[in-house]
Amino acid sequence: MARVVWHVPVTASGTGGTAALRLFHLRDGRRCAVGFSSPEALVALLGPDQGHVELGEPALRDLTVPLGIDTLVVDPRLVAPSVTVPFVTAPPAATPAAPPVPAPTVRFQHR
């Protein structure tokens, strides 16, 4: 029987000597790990610069369970709405402020 291998996204350390699993969030906020059935599927969603390692499901679960992550997603799709820049209009011209009202003048009478 062929062993199923997933392509799992990782982030590399600054020196490139170590890698850490890249974790994601579900819509309800829970963290999850993801795996892709092919390197092409990983690149299609995360881009060509995304590093990855090949892991079987048991190995991936062994890495995520101690972190409190019990959900694995295979071949996820982007579900976030597209980010659009709202149309910005110029603010309305400022209406001139009313001229300040002078403070009443107080005069003292000397007796």
BATORMI-741732 format. One record per atom (N, C-alpha, C): atom name; residue number from 1; x, z, y; residue in three letters. Coordinates in nm, 3 decimals. Example, Ala and Ser with C-alpha at 12.3 -4.5 7.8 and 13.67 -1.06 7.14 Angstrom:
2
{at->N | i->1 | x->1.319 | z->0.780 | y->-0.569 | aa->ALA}
{at->CA | i->1 | x->1.230 | z->0.780 | y->-0.450 | aa->ALA}
{at->C | i->1 | x->1.320 | z->0.780 | y->-0.330 | aa->ALA}
{at->N | i->2 | x->1.285 | z->0.708 | y->-0.225 | aa->SER}
{at->CA | i->2 | x->1.367 | z->0.714 | y->-0.106 | aa->SER}
{at->C | i->2 | x->1.290 | z->0.787 | y->0.003 | aa->SER}
***
This chain:
111
{at->N | i->1 | x->0.084 | z->0.000 | y->-0.118 | aa->MET}
{at->CA | i->1 | x->0.000 | z->0.000 | y->0.000 | aa->MET}
{at->C | i->1 | x->0.088 | z->0.000 | y->0.125 | aa->MET}
{at->N | i->2 | x->0.056 | z->-0.085 | y->0.221 | aa->ALA}
{at->CA | i->2 | x->0.134 | z->-0.096 | y->0.343 | aa->ALA}
{at->C | i->2 | x->0.108 | z->0.024 | y->0.433 | aa->ALA}
{at->N | i->3 | x->0.211 | z->0.071 | y->0.495 | aa->ARG}
{at->CA | i->3 | x->0.200 | z->0.184 | y->0.586 | aa->ARG}
{at->C | i->3 | x->0.154 | z->0.132 | y->0.723 | aa->ARG}
{at->N | i->4 | x->0.055 | z->0.196 | y->0.780 | aa->VAL}
{at->CA | i->4 | x->0.004 | z->0.156 | y->0.911 | aa->VAL}
{at->C | i->4 | x->0.092 | z->0.221 | y->1.018 | aa->VAL}
{at->N | i->5 | x->0.142 | z->0.139 | y->1.106 | aa->VAL}
{at->CA | i->5 | x->0.229 | z->0.186 | y->1.214 | aa->VAL}
{at->C | i->5 | x->0.162 | z->0.154 | y->1.347 | aa->VAL}
{at->N | i->6 | x->0.160 | z->0.253 | y->1.434 | aa->TRP}
{at->CA | i->6 | x->0.107 | z->0.233 | y->1.567 | aa->TRP}
{at->C | i->6 | x->0.222 | z->0.225 | y->1.666 | aa->TRP}
{at->N | i->7 | x->0.199 | z->0.151 | y->1.771 | aa->HIS}
{at->CA | i->7 | x->0.295 | z->0.141 | y->1.881 | aa->HIS}
{at->C | i->7 | x->0.246 | z->0.238 | y->1.987 | aa->HIS}
{at->N | i->8 | x->0.322 | z->0.347 | y->2.006 | aa->VAL}
{at->CA | i->8 | x->0.279 | z->0.459 | y->2.089 | aa->VAL}
{at->C | i->8 | x->0.361 | z->0.460 | y->2.218 | aa->VAL}
{at->N | i->9 | x->0.294 | z->0.462 | y->2.335 | aa->PRO}
{at->CA | i->9 | x->0.366 | z->0.462 | y->2.462 | aa->PRO}
{at->C | i->9 | x->0.443 | z->0.593 | y->2.483 | aa->PRO}
{at->N | i->10 | x->0.564 | z->0.579 | y->2.537 | aa->VAL}
{at->CA | i->10 | x->0.647 | z->0.695 | y->2.569 | aa->VAL}
{at->C | i->10 | x->0.707 | z->0.677 | y->2.707 | aa->VAL}
{at->N | i->11 | x->0.752 | z->0.787 | y->2.762 | aa->THR}
{at->CA | i->11 | x->0.829 | z->0.784 | y->2.887 | aa->THR}
{at->C | i->11 | x->0.971 | z->0.827 | y->2.853 | aa->THR}
{at->N | i->12 | x->1.067 | z->0.763 | y->2.911 | aa->ALA}
{at->CA | i->12 | x->1.207 | z->0.795 | y->2.885 | aa->ALA}
{at->C | i->12 | x->1.259 | z->0.893 | y->2.988 | aa->ALA}
{at->N | i->13 | x->1.355 | z->0.975 | y->2.947 | aa->SER}
{at->CA | i->13 | x->1.417 | z->1.067 | y->3.041 | aa->SER}
{at->C | i->13 | x->1.500 | z->0.987 | y->3.140 | aa->SER}
{at->N | i->14 | x->1.546 | z->1.053 | y->3.243 | aa->GLY}
{at->CA | i->14 | x->1.627 | z->0.986 | y->3.346 | aa->GLY}
{at->C | i->14 | x->1.752 | z->0.922 | y->3.290 | aa->GLY}
{at->N | i->15 | x->1.811 | z->0.984 | y->3.186 | aa->THR}
{at->CA | i->15 | x->1.932 | z->0.929 | y->3.127 | aa->THR}
{at->C | i->15 | x->1.900 | z->0.832 | y->3.015 | aa->THR}
{at->N | i->16 | x->1.773 | z->0.828 | y->2.972 | aa->GLY}
{at->CA | i->16 | x->1.734 | z->0.737 | y->2.865 | aa->GLY}
{at->C | i->16 | x->1.765 | z->0.790 | y->2.727 | aa->GLY}
{at->N | i->17 | x->1.815 | z->0.913 | y->2.717 | aa->GLY}
{at->CA | i->17 | x->1.854 | z->0.968 | y->2.588 | aa->GLY}
{at->C | i->17 | x->1.738 | z->1.025 | y->2.507 | aa->GLY}
{at->N | i->18 | x->1.630 | z->1.061 | y->2.574 | aa->THR}
{at->CA | i->18 | x->1.514 | z->1.117 | y->2.503 | aa->THR}
{at->C | i->18 | x->1.387 | z->1.050 | y->2.551 | aa->THR}
{at->N | i->19 | x->1.285 | z->1.060 | y->2.468 | aa->ALA}
{at->CA | i->19 | x->1.155 | z->1.001 | y->2.503 | aa->ALA}
{at->C | i->19 | x->1.047 | z->1.106 | y->2.479 | aa->ALA}
{at->N | i->20 | x->0.942 | z->1.100 | y->2.558 | aa->ALA}
{at->CA | i->20 | x->0.828 | z->1.190 | y->2.543 | aa->ALA}
{at->C | i->20 | x->0.702 | z->1.105 | y->2.530 | aa->ALA}
{at->N | i->21 | x->0.607 | z->1.153 | y->2.452 | aa->LEU}
{at->CA | i->21 | x->0.480 | z->1.081 | y->2.438 | aa->LEU}
{at->C | i->21 | x->0.413 | z->1.069 | y->2.573 | aa->LEU}
{at->N | i->22 | x->0.357 | z->0.957 | y->2.599 | aa->ARG}
{at->CA | i->22 | x->0.276 | z->0.940 | y->2.720 | aa->ARG}
{at->C | i->22 | x->0.133 | z->0.972 | y->2.678 | aa->ARG}
{at->N | i->23 | x->0.075 | z->1.073 | y->2.740 | aa->LEU}
{at->CA | i->23 | x->-0.060 | z->1.116 | y->2.706 | aa->LEU}
{at->C | i->23 | x->-0.157 | z->1.067 | y->2.811 | aa->LEU}
{at->N | i->24 | x->-0.283 | z->1.058 | y->2.773 | aa->PHE}
{at->CA | i->24 | x->-0.387 | z->1.005 | y->2.860 | aa->PHE}
{at->C | i->24 | x->-0.504 | z->1.102 | y->2.863 | aa->PHE}
{at->N | i->25 | x->-0.605 | z->1.070 | y->2.944 | aa->HIS}
{at->CA | i->25 | x->-0.726 | z->1.151 | y->2.953 | aa->HIS}
{at->C | i->25 | x->-0.848 | z->1.067 | y->2.917 | aa->HIS}
{at->N | i->26 | x->-0.942 | z->1.132 | y->2.849 | aa->LEU}
{at->CA | i->26 | x->-1.071 | z->1.070 | y->2.822 | aa->LEU}
{at->C | i->26 | x->-1.159 | z->1.087 | y->2.944 | aa->LEU}
{at->N | i->27 | x->-1.274 | z->1.022 | y->2.946 | aa->ARG}
{at->CA | i->27 | x->-1.364 | z->1.033 | y->3.061 | aa->ARG}
{at->C | i->27 | x->-1.407 | z->1.176 | y->3.088 | aa->ARG}
{at->N | i->28 | x->-1.419 | z->1.256 | y->2.980 | aa->ASP}
{at->CA | i->28 | x->-1.463 | z->1.394 | y->2.999 | aa->ASP}
{at->C | i->28 | x->-1.348 | z->1.487 | y->3.039 | aa->ASP}
{at->N | i->29 | x->-1.228 | z->1.433 | y->3.058 | aa->GLY}
{at->CA | i->29 | x->-1.115 | z->1.511 | y->3.105 | aa->GLY}
{at->C | i->29 | x->-1.022 | z->1.561 | y->2.996 | aa->GLY}
{at->N | i->30 | x->-1.063 | z->1.553 | y->2.869 | aa->ARG}
{at->CA | i->30 | x->-0.975 | z->1.599 | y->2.762 | aa->ARG}
{at->C | i->30 | x->-0.857 | z->1.504 | y->2.747 | aa->ARG}
{at->N | i->31 | x->-0.742 | z->1.562 | y->2.709 | aa->ARG}
{at->CA | i->31 | x->-0.624 | z->1.480 | y->2.687 | aa->ARG}
{at->C | i->31 | x->-0.632 | z->1.413 | y->2.550 | aa->ARG}
{at->N | i->32 | x->-0.569 | z->1.297 | y->2.539 | aa->CYS}
{at->CA | i->32 | x->-0.566 | z->1.226 | y->2.412 | aa->CYS}
{at->C | i->32 | x->-0.434 | z->1.149 | y->2.402 | aa->CYS}
{at->N | i->33 | x->-0.401 | z->1.114 | y->2.279 | aa->ALA}
{at->CA | i->33 | x->-0.286 | z->1.027 | y->2.255 | aa->ALA}
{at->C | i->33 | x->-0.340 | z->0.890 | y->2.219 | aa->ALA}
{at->N | i->34 | x->-0.263 | z->0.787 | y->2.246 | aa->VAL}
{at->CA | i->34 | x->-0.307 | z->0.652 | y->2.214 | aa->VAL}
{at->C | i->34 | x->-0.203 | z->0.581 | y->2.128 | aa->VAL}
{at->N | i->35 | x->-0.251 | z->0.488 | y->2.051 | aa->GLY}
{at->CA | i->35 | x->-0.165 | z->0.403 | y->1.971 | aa->GLY}
{at->C | i->35 | x->-0.220 | z->0.262 | y->1.977 | aa->GLY}
{at->N | i->36 | x->-0.133 | z->0.166 | y->1.966 | aa->PHE}
{at->CA | i->36 | x->-0.173 | z->0.026 | y->1.971 | aa->PHE}
{at->C | i->36 | x->-0.138 | z->-0.040 | y->1.838 | aa->PHE}
{at->N | i->37 | x->-0.222 | z->-0.130 | y->1.794 | aa->SER}
{at->CA | i->37 | x->-0.200 | z->-0.197 | y->1.666 | aa->SER}
{at->C | i->37 | x->-0.088 | z->-0.300 | y->1.673 | aa->SER}
{at->N | i->38 | x->-0.051 | z->-0.340 | y->1.794 | aa->SER}
{at->CA | i->38 | x->0.059 | z->-0.437 | y->1.808 | aa->SER}
{at->C | i->38 | x->0.128 | z->-0.415 | y->1.942 | aa->SER}
{at->N | i->39 | x->0.254 | z->-0.457 | y->1.951 | aa->PRO}
{at->CA | i->39 | x->0.322 | z->-0.445 | y->2.080 | aa->PRO}
{at->C | i->39 | x->0.253 | z->-0.529 | y->2.187 | aa->PRO}
{at->N | i->40 | x->0.193 | z->-0.641 | y->2.147 | aa->GLU}
{at->CA | i->40 | x->0.124 | z->-0.727 | y->2.244 | aa->GLU}
{at->C | i->40 | x->0.004 | z->-0.656 | y->2.306 | aa->GLU}
{at->N | i->41 | x->-0.068 | z->-0.579 | y->2.225 | aa->ALA}
{at->CA | i->41 | x->-0.183 | z->-0.504 | y->2.277 | aa->ALA}
{at->C | i->41 | x->-0.137 | z->-0.398 | y->2.376 | aa->ALA}
{at->N | i->42 | x->-0.025 | z->-0.334 | y->2.348 | aa->LEU}
{at->CA | i->42 | x->0.030 | z->-0.233 | y->2.438 | aa->LEU}
{at->C | i->42 | x->0.070 | z->-0.297 | y->2.570 | aa->LEU}
{at->N | i->43 | x->0.141 | z->-0.409 | y->2.563 | aa->VAL}
{at->CA | i->43 | x->0.187 | z->-0.478 | y->2.684 | aa->VAL}
{at->C | i->43 | x->0.068 | z->-0.528 | y->2.766 | aa->VAL}
{at->N | i->44 | x->-0.037 | z->-0.577 | y->2.698 | aa->ALA}
{at->CA | i->44 | x->-0.153 | z->-0.629 | y->2.770 | aa->ALA}
{at->C | i->44 | x->-0.219 | z->-0.522 | y->2.856 | aa->ALA}
{at->N | i->45 | x->-0.218 | z->-0.398 | y->2.809 | aa->LEU}
{at->CA | i->45 | x->-0.285 | z->-0.292 | y->2.885 | aa->LEU}
{at->C | i->45 | x->-0.189 | z->-0.217 | y->2.978 | aa->LEU}
{at->N | i->46 | x->-0.068 | z->-0.190 | y->2.933 | aa->LEU}
{at->CA | i->46 | x->0.022 | z->-0.103 | y->3.010 | aa->LEU}
{at->C | i->46 | x->0.138 | z->-0.176 | y->3.076 | aa->LEU}
{at->N | i->47 | x->0.154 | z->-0.304 | y->3.046 | aa->GLY}
{at->CA | i->47 | x->0.258 | z->-0.382 | y->3.112 | aa->GLY}
{at->C | i->47 | x->0.386 | z->-0.392 | y->3.030 | aa->GLY}
{at->N | i->48 | x->0.469 | z->-0.490 | y->3.064 | aa->PRO}
{at->CA | i->48 | x->0.588 | z->-0.518 | y->2.985 | aa->PRO}
{at->C | i->48 | x->0.698 | z->-0.412 | y->2.995 | aa->PRO}
{at->N | i->49 | x->0.694 | z->-0.329 | y->3.098 | aa->ASP}
{at->CA | i->49 | x->0.799 | z->-0.228 | y->3.115 | aa->ASP}
{at->C | i->49 | x->0.768 | z->-0.096 | y->3.044 | aa->ASP}
{at->N | i->50 | x->0.651 | z->-0.087 | y->2.981 | aa->GLN}
{at->CA | i->50 | x->0.613 | z->0.037 | y->2.913 | aa->GLN}
{at->C | i->50 | x->0.692 | z->0.052 | y->2.783 | aa->GLN}
{at->N | i->51 | x->0.769 | z->0.161 | y->2.773 | aa->GLY}
{at->CA | i->51 | x->0.843 | z->0.189 | y->2.651 | aa->GLY}
{at->C | i->51 | x->0.747 | z->0.236 | y->2.542 | aa->GLY}
{at->N | i->52 | x->0.788 | z->0.218 | y->2.416 | aa->HIS}
{at->CA | i->52 | x->0.704 | z->0.265 | y->2.306 | aa->HIS}
{at->C | i->52 | x->0.789 | z->0.290 | y->2.182 | aa->HIS}
{at->N | i->53 | x->0.733 | z->0.370 | y->2.093 | aa->VAL}
{at->CA | i->53 | x->0.794 | z->0.396 | y->1.963 | aa->VAL}
{at->C | i->53 | x->0.691 | z->0.363 | y->1.856 | aa->VAL}
{at->N | i->54 | x->0.739 | z->0.341 | y->1.735 | aa->GLU}
{at->CA | i->54 | x->0.648 | z->0.315 | y->1.623 | aa->GLU}
{at->C | i->54 | x->0.630 | z->0.444 | y->1.545 | aa->GLU}
{at->N | i->55 | x->0.504 | z->0.485 | y->1.530 | aa->LEU}
{at->CA | i->55 | x->0.471 | z->0.607 | y->1.457 | aa->LEU}
{at->C | i->55 | x->0.351 | z->0.582 | y->1.368 | aa->LEU}
{at->N | i->56 | x->0.348 | z->0.650 | y->1.256 | aa->GLY}
{at->CA | i->56 | x->0.228 | z->0.651 | y->1.173 | aa->GLY}
{at->C | i->56 | x->0.134 | z->0.758 | y->1.224 | aa->GLY}
{at->N | i->57 | x->0.008 | z->0.753 | y->1.182 | aa->GLU}
{at->CA | i->57 | x->-0.090 | z->0.852 | y->1.229 | aa->GLU}
{at->C | i->57 | x->-0.048 | z->0.995 | y->1.197 | aa->GLU}
{at->N | i->58 | x->-0.001 | z->1.025 | y->1.075 | aa->PRO}
{at->CA | i->58 | x->0.037 | z->1.164 | y->1.048 | aa->PRO}
{at->C | i->58 | x->0.145 | z->1.215 | y->1.143 | aa->PRO}
{at->N | i->59 | x->0.244 | z->1.132 | y->1.176 | aa->ALA}
{at->CA | i->59 | x->0.350 | z->1.175 | y->1.268 | aa->ALA}
{at->C | i->59 | x->0.295 | z->1.198 | y->1.407 | aa->ALA}
{at->N | i->60 | x->0.208 | z->1.109 | y->1.453 | aa->LEU}
{at->CA | i->60 | x->0.150 | z->1.125 | y->1.586 | aa->LEU}
{at->C | i->60 | x->0.065 | z->1.252 | y->1.593 | aa->LEU}
{at->N | i->61 | x->-0.014 | z->1.278 | y->1.490 | aa->ARG}
{at->CA | i->61 | x->-0.093 | z->1.402 | y->1.487 | aa->ARG}
{at->C | i->61 | x->-0.003 | z->1.525 | y->1.485 | aa->ARG}
{at->N | i->62 | x->0.107 | z->1.519 | y->1.409 | aa->ASP}
{at->CA | i->62 | x->0.200 | z->1.632 | y->1.404 | aa->ASP}
{at->C | i->62 | x->0.259 | z->1.662 | y->1.542 | aa->ASP}
{at->N | i->63 | x->0.276 | z->1.561 | y->1.623 | aa->LEU}
{at->CA | i->63 | x->0.330 | z->1.579 | y->1.758 | aa->LEU}
{at->C | i->63 | x->0.227 | z->1.628 | y->1.858 | aa->LEU}
{at->N | i->64 | x->0.100 | z->1.591 | y->1.838 | aa->THR}
{at->CA | i->64 | x->-0.001 | z->1.623 | y->1.939 | aa->THR}
{at->C | i->64 | x->-0.081 | z->1.751 | y->1.912 | aa->THR}
{at->N | i->65 | x->-0.099 | z->1.787 | y->1.787 | aa->VAL}
{at->CA | i->65 | x->-0.179 | z->1.907 | y->1.755 | aa->VAL}
{at->C | i->65 | x->-0.122 | z->2.033 | y->1.821 | aa->VAL}
{at->N | i->66 | x->0.010 | z->2.057 | y->1.819 | aa->PRO}
{at->CA | i->66 | x->0.061 | z->2.177 | y->1.887 | aa->PRO}
{at->C | i->66 | x->0.034 | z->2.179 | y->2.038 | aa->PRO}
{at->N | i->67 | x->0.006 | z->2.063 | y->2.094 | aa->LEU}
{at->CA | i->67 | x->-0.026 | z->2.056 | y->2.237 | aa->LEU}
{at->C | i->67 | x->-0.174 | z->2.073 | y->2.265 | aa->LEU}
{at->N | i->68 | x->-0.251 | z->2.095 | y->2.159 | aa->GLY}
{at->CA | i->68 | x->-0.396 | z->2.111 | y->2.174 | aa->GLY}
{at->C | i->68 | x->-0.469 | z->1.979 | y->2.182 | aa->GLY}
{at->N | i->69 | x->-0.406 | z->1.872 | y->2.141 | aa->ILE}
{at->CA | i->69 | x->-0.467 | z->1.739 | y->2.147 | aa->ILE}
{at->C | i->69 | x->-0.509 | z->1.700 | y->2.007 | aa->ILE}
{at->N | i->70 | x->-0.639 | z->1.679 | y->1.990 | aa->ASP}
{at->CA | i->70 | x->-0.688 | z->1.641 | y->1.857 | aa->ASP}
{at->C | i->70 | x->-0.754 | z->1.504 | y->1.855 | aa->ASP}
{at->N | i->71 | x->-0.745 | z->1.431 | y->1.965 | aa->THR}
{at->CA | i->71 | x->-0.808 | z->1.300 | y->1.974 | aa->THR}
{at->C | i->71 | x->-0.702 | z->1.192 | y->1.985 | aa->THR}
{at->N | i->72 | x->-0.713 | z->1.094 | y->1.896 | aa->LEU}
{at->CA | i->72 | x->-0.625 | z->0.978 | y->1.899 | aa->LEU}
{at->C | i->72 | x->-0.712 | z->0.855 | y->1.923 | aa->LEU}
{at->N | i->73 | x->-0.669 | z->0.769 | y->2.011 | aa->VAL}
{at->CA | i->73 | x->-0.744 | z->0.648 | y->2.043 | aa->VAL}
{at->C | i->73 | x->-0.656 | z->0.528 | y->2.006 | aa->VAL}
{at->N | i->74 | x->-0.712 | z->0.437 | y->1.927 | aa->VAL}
{at->CA | i->74 | x->-0.638 | z->0.318 | y->1.887 | aa->VAL}
{at->C | i->74 | x->-0.689 | z->0.198 | y->1.968 | aa->VAL}
{at->N | i->75 | x->-0.595 | z->0.123 | y->2.021 | aa->ASP}
{at->CA | i->75 | x->-0.624 | z->0.004 | y->2.102 | aa->ASP}
{at->C | i->75 | x->-0.726 | z->0.033 | y->2.212 | aa->ASP}
{at->N | i->76 | x->-0.694 | z->0.125 | y->2.303 | aa->PRO}
{at->CA | i->76 | x->-0.788 | z->0.156 | y->2.411 | aa->PRO}
{at->C | i->76 | x->-0.803 | z->0.038 | y->2.505 | aa->PRO}
{at->N | i->77 | x->-0.911 | z->0.037 | y->2.575 | aa->ARG}
{at->CA | i->77 | x->-0.936 | z->-0.062 | y->2.680 | aa->ARG}
{at->C | i->77 | x->-0.943 | z->0.012 | y->2.812 | aa->ARG}
{at->N | i->78 | x->-0.907 | z->-0.054 | y->2.917 | aa->LEU}
{at->CA | i->78 | x->-0.917 | z->0.005 | y->3.049 | aa->LEU}
{at->C | i->78 | x->-1.064 | z->0.020 | y->3.083 | aa->LEU}
{at->N | i->79 | x->-1.106 | z->0.141 | y->3.115 | aa->VAL}
{at->CA | i->79 | x->-1.247 | z->0.164 | y->3.144 | aa->VAL}
{at->C | i->79 | x->-1.270 | z->0.208 | y->3.288 | aa->VAL}
{at->N | i->80 | x->-1.166 | z->0.228 | y->3.361 | aa->ALA}
{at->CA | i->80 | x->-1.182 | z->0.270 | y->3.500 | aa->ALA}
{at->C | i->80 | x->-1.234 | z->0.153 | y->3.582 | aa->ALA}
{at->N | i->81 | x->-1.317 | z->0.181 | y->3.680 | aa->PRO}
{at->CA | i->81 | x->-1.363 | z->0.071 | y->3.766 | aa->PRO}
{at->C | i->81 | x->-1.246 | z->0.016 | y->3.846 | aa->PRO}
{at->N | i->82 | x->-1.257 | z->-0.109 | y->3.882 | aa->SER}
{at->CA | i->82 | x->-1.153 | z->-0.171 | y->3.963 | aa->SER}
{at->C | i->82 | x->-1.141 | z->-0.099 | y->4.095 | aa->SER}
{at->N | i->83 | x->-1.019 | z->-0.088 | y->4.140 | aa->VAL}
{at->CA | i->83 | x->-0.995 | z->-0.026 | y->4.269 | aa->VAL}
{at->C | i->83 | x->-1.008 | z->-0.134 | y->4.374 | aa->VAL}
{at->N | i->84 | x->-1.097 | z->-0.111 | y->4.469 | aa->THR}
{at->CA | i->84 | x->-1.115 | z->-0.207 | y->4.577 | aa->THR}
{at->C | i->84 | x->-1.091 | z->-0.137 | y->4.709 | aa->THR}
{at->N | i->85 | x->-1.041 | z->-0.211 | y->4.801 | aa->VAL}
{at->CA | i->85 | x->-1.018 | z->-0.157 | y->4.934 | aa->VAL}
{at->C | i->85 | x->-1.146 | z->-0.178 | y->5.013 | aa->VAL}
{at->N | i->86 | x->-1.206 | z->-0.069 | y->5.062 | aa->PRO}
{at->CA | i->86 | x->-1.330 | z->-0.087 | y->5.138 | aa->PRO}
{at->C | i->86 | x->-1.304 | z->-0.164 | y->5.267 | aa->PRO}
{at->N | i->87 | x->-1.405 | z->-0.239 | y->5.306 | aa->PHE}
{at->CA | i->87 | x->-1.397 | z->-0.313 | y->5.431 | aa->PHE}
{at->C | i->87 | x->-1.399 | z->-0.212 | y->5.545 | aa->PHE}
{at->N | i->88 | x->-1.299 | z->-0.218 | y->5.629 | aa->VAL}
{at->CA | i->88 | x->-1.288 | z->-0.123 | y->5.739 | aa->VAL}
{at->C | i->88 | x->-1.320 | z->-0.196 | y->5.867 | aa->VAL}
{at->N | i->89 | x->-1.414 | z->-0.142 | y->5.940 | aa->THR}
{at->CA | i->89 | x->-1.446 | z->-0.200 | y->6.070 | aa->THR}
{at->C | i->89 | x->-1.382 | z->-0.115 | y->6.178 | aa->THR}
{at->N | i->90 | x->-1.364 | z->-0.175 | y->6.290 | aa->ALA}
{at->CA | i->90 | x->-1.307 | z->-0.101 | y->6.403 | aa->ALA}
{at->C | i->90 | x->-1.409 | z->0.003 | y->6.448 | aa->ALA}
{at->N | i->91 | x->-1.361 | z->0.118 | y->6.485 | aa->PRO}
{at->CA | i->91 | x->-1.455 | z->0.220 | y->6.532 | aa->PRO}
{at->C | i->91 | x->-1.522 | z->0.172 | y->6.659 | aa->PRO}
{at->N | i->92 | x->-1.647 | z->0.215 | y->6.680 | aa->PRO}
{at->CA | i->92 | x->-1.715 | z->0.172 | y->6.802 | aa->PRO}
{at->C | i->92 | x->-1.636 | z->0.218 | y->6.925 | aa->PRO}
{at->N | i->93 | x->-1.648 | z->0.139 | y->7.030 | aa->ALA}
{at->CA | i->93 | x->-1.578 | z->0.176 | y->7.153 | aa->ALA}
{at->C | i->93 | x->-1.623 | z->0.314 | y->7.196 | aa->ALA}
{at->N | i->94 | x->-1.528 | z->0.391 | y->7.233 | aa->ALA}
{at->CA | i->94 | x->-1.560 | z->0.528 | y->7.275 | aa->ALA}
{at->C | i->94 | x->-1.640 | z->0.523 | y->7.404 | aa->ALA}
{at->N | i->95 | x->-1.747 | z->0.599 | y->7.406 | aa->THR}
{at->CA | i->95 | x->-1.826 | z->0.605 | y->7.529 | aa->THR}
{at->C | i->95 | x->-1.755 | z->0.698 | y->7.625 | aa->THR}
{at->N | i->96 | x->-1.751 | z->0.661 | y->7.750 | aa->PRO}
{at->CA | i->96 | x->-1.679 | z->0.747 | y->7.845 | aa->PRO}
{at->C | i->96 | x->-1.746 | z->0.883 | y->7.852 | aa->PRO}
{at->N | i->97 | x->-1.664 | z->0.982 | y->7.853 | aa->ALA}
{at->CA | i->97 | x->-1.716 | z->1.119 | y->7.861 | aa->ALA}
{at->C | i->97 | x->-1.769 | z->1.143 | y->8.002 | aa->ALA}
{at->N | i->98 | x->-1.868 | z->1.229 | y->8.009 | aa->ALA}
{at->CA | i->98 | x->-1.923 | z->1.266 | y->8.140 | aa->ALA}
{at->C | i->98 | x->-1.813 | z->1.335 | y->8.219 | aa->ALA}
{at->N | i->99 | x->-1.811 | z->1.311 | y->8.350 | aa->PRO}
{at->CA | i->99 | x->-1.707 | z->1.376 | y->8.430 | aa->PRO}
{at->C | i->99 | x->-1.722 | z->1.528 | y->8.421 | aa->PRO}
{at->N | i->100 | x->-1.613 | z->1.598 | y->8.421 | aa->PRO}
{at->CA | i->100 | x->-1.622 | z->1.743 | y->8.410 | aa->PRO}
{at->C | i->100 | x->-1.697 | z->1.803 | y->8.529 | aa->PRO}
{at->N | i->101 | x->-1.772 | z->1.903 | y->8.497 | aa->VAL}
{at->CA | i->101 | x->-1.847 | z->1.971 | y->8.603 | aa->VAL}
{at->C | i->101 | x->-1.754 | z->2.074 | y->8.664 | aa->VAL}
{at->N | i->102 | x->-1.738 | z->2.070 | y->8.795 | aa->PRO}
{at->CA | i->102 | x->-1.647 | z->2.167 | y->8.856 | aa->PRO}
{at->C | i->102 | x->-1.705 | z->2.307 | y->8.845 | aa->PRO}
{at->N | i->103 | x->-1.616 | z->2.401 | y->8.829 | aa->ALA}
{at->CA | i->103 | x->-1.660 | z->2.540 | y->8.820 | aa->ALA}
{at->C | i->103 | x->-1.716 | z->2.580 | y->8.957 | aa->ALA}
{at->N | i->104 | x->-1.818 | z->2.662 | y->8.955 | aa->PRO}
{at->CA | i->104 | x->-1.874 | z->2.703 | y->9.086 | aa->PRO}
{at->C | i->104 | x->-1.769 | z->2.779 | y->9.165 | aa->PRO}
{at->N | i->105 | x->-1.774 | z->2.752 | y->9.295 | aa->THR}
{at->CA | i->105 | x->-1.679 | z->2.819 | y->9.383 | aa->THR}
{at->C | i->105 | x->-1.739 | z->2.953 | y->9.423 | aa->THR}
{at->N | i->106 | x->-1.664 | z->3.055 | y->9.409 | aa->VAL}
{at->CA | i->106 | x->-1.711 | z->3.190 | y->9.445 | aa->VAL}
{at->C | i->106 | x->-1.642 | z->3.229 | y->9.573 | aa->VAL}
{at->N | i->107 | x->-1.721 | z->3.271 | y->9.671 | aa->ARG}
{at->CA | i->107 | x->-1.665 | z->3.314 | y->9.799 | aa->ARG}
{at->C | i->107 | x->-1.699 | z->3.460 | y->9.820 | aa->ARG}
{at->N | i->108 | x->-1.602 | z->3.530 | y->9.862 | aa->PHE}
{at->CA | i->108 | x->-1.622 | z->3.671 | y->9.892 | aa->PHE}
{at->C | i->108 | x->-1.633 | z->3.688 | y->10.043 | aa->PHE}
{at->N | i->109 | x->-1.724 | z->3.771 | y->10.080 | aa->GLN}
{at->CA | i->109 | x->-1.738 | z->3.801 | y->10.221 | aa->GLN}
{at->C | i->109 | x->-1.670 | z->3.934 | y->10.248 | aa->GLN}
{at->N | i->110 | x->-1.594 | z->3.935 | y->10.353 | aa->HIS}
{at->CA | i->110 | x->-1.530 | z->4.059 | y->10.392 | aa->HIS}
{at->C | i->110 | x->-1.619 | z->4.126 | y->10.495 | aa->HIS}
{at->N | i->111 | x->-1.637 | z->4.251 | y->10.480 | aa->ARG}
{at->CA | i->111 | x->-1.719 | z->4.324 | y->10.578 | aa->ARG}
{at->C | i->111 | x->-1.637 | z->4.412 | y->10.663 | aa->ARG}
***
